[in-house]
Amino acid sequence: MPNKTIGRLLKIGTLLSTYGLLFTVLLQIICRFTPINTPPWTEEASRLFFIYAMSFAAGLAMKNEFYVHLDMFYHQFPERIKKILNLAVPAITLVLFVVMAIYAIKFVILGIPEKSPSMGFNMGIAFFSIFIMSASITYYLLIKIMKIMKNSRP
């Protein structure tokens, strides 16, 4: 899949999850201030929407480099160390998220027989958010590492 398609899918997923979160929270608020009983599924649904919103947005944050950088320490290092860190940090992070993606698949499979308490859906659906986050971060880290390696060639 081209880079733009994956980015669009992540944006759409983030927006839909955020809208779902807003809807369920607003429904809870409206029901608390009216005689209408709050549906029992809204708490679990809002939690699930929040988890998915963060999972979809994590890859976009990696793509746009919105994560925290410790520039105060980084700028004090010599250029040689900076070049090593520029490649080492994304490479180590990539390894961690590849491992996380592999275990996320196992986690999804373990969650298939489980049912959510109030909504009754398959818990593999909830656990799949971990794979989305890991895979999207891995994808954008690979792109970043390839750019670093391409730019570091003489």
Secondary structure, DSSP 8 states (H G I E B T S, - for coil): --HHHHHHHHHHHHHHHHHHHHHHHHHHHHHHTSSS---TTHHHHHHHHHHHHHHHHHHHHHHTT-S---HHHHTTS-HHHHHHHHHHHHHHHHHHHHHHHHHHHHHHHHHTT-B-TTT--BHHHHHHHHHHHHHHHHHHHHHHHHHHHHHH--
